[in-house]
Amino acid sequence: MGNYEFISDYKHNKELRISFEALAQKTFGIRFEEWYQLGFWREAYIPYSIMDGRRIISNVSVNKMSFHCNGRKKFFLQLGTVMTDTEFRGKGLNRQLIERILADYKDTCEGIYLFANDSVLDYYPKFGFEKAAEYQYSKKVRNTGEKKAVPWPMTDKSSYAYLEERIRKSWKNSLFEMDNAGLYLFYLTYFMKNSVYYIEELKTYVIAEEEEGTLFLHQVISEQEAELDRIIAAFGKDITKVVLGFTPLSSQGFDREELKEEDTTLFILGKGWEEFRKGQLRFPVLSHA
């Protein structure tokens, strides 16, 4: 690596953690410090980085991902936070990190995957990755009642810890359910802090967003199997369409279509993808890292 130095799993080193976040903020506009300070950056998220001196200049993060699929657990590896500082691009630093990760993990999991933007669609096949399809479930609705889903405040560490416990005890309401509480909490401490709702009559928490009559239902947290129609109805008469951020246990009543997202393509590697392909599944929105 020339004069550069490789380093990984340094989250407890404040100097390097801040440098990592500075590069992430510059590249993607995202932060990690609150997630770390609240204690939710755990062993499942591991940056593989290259330093110039004590400055993080290139990174590919390993995300150890466990999913419940057809009654059993499947272990995958997700690559994310792929970035190189502008002045160090074109030197092959990212390639070296990916090659190191593949050497370390390729034989330890059922598959490796990532979400790529349009500018690098020809890059990942060089490592053996191939494009794969995901499927989205949605339907039009006609609600008649008033809104019963109320915002659930996420204000301090105790409120996050409480919801984390609810997530751990939740019924698996998806055919492909993520088992990674730390990643859920990354979204809830940052992007979706104001997207948690509680439906008292159903004793159910949901993570959702509303936009011009469309309900984007990302996650359902309940102790018993969720009744999706009642959950959707709890968001009131202004909702005319619902889009699921996960694969429902039953697709009855939902429209299914291949997911097409702007500037996002799923790439997969490995032999453990048969159930994913046959089941026409999707990675839950809150599992993207």
PyMOL commands that set and color helices and strands:
alter all, ss='L'
color gray80, all
select helices_A, chain A and resi 14-28+33-37+86-88+93-105+118-120+124-127+157-169+181-188+200-202+228-233+274-278+285-287
alter helices_A, ss='H'
color red, helices_A
select strands_A, chain A and resi 5-8+45-52+55-69+72-84+112-116+130-131+135-140+150-151+176-178+196-199+204-211+214-222+241-244+255-258+265-269
alter strands_A, ss='S'
color yellow, strands_A
deselect
rebuild
show_as cartoon
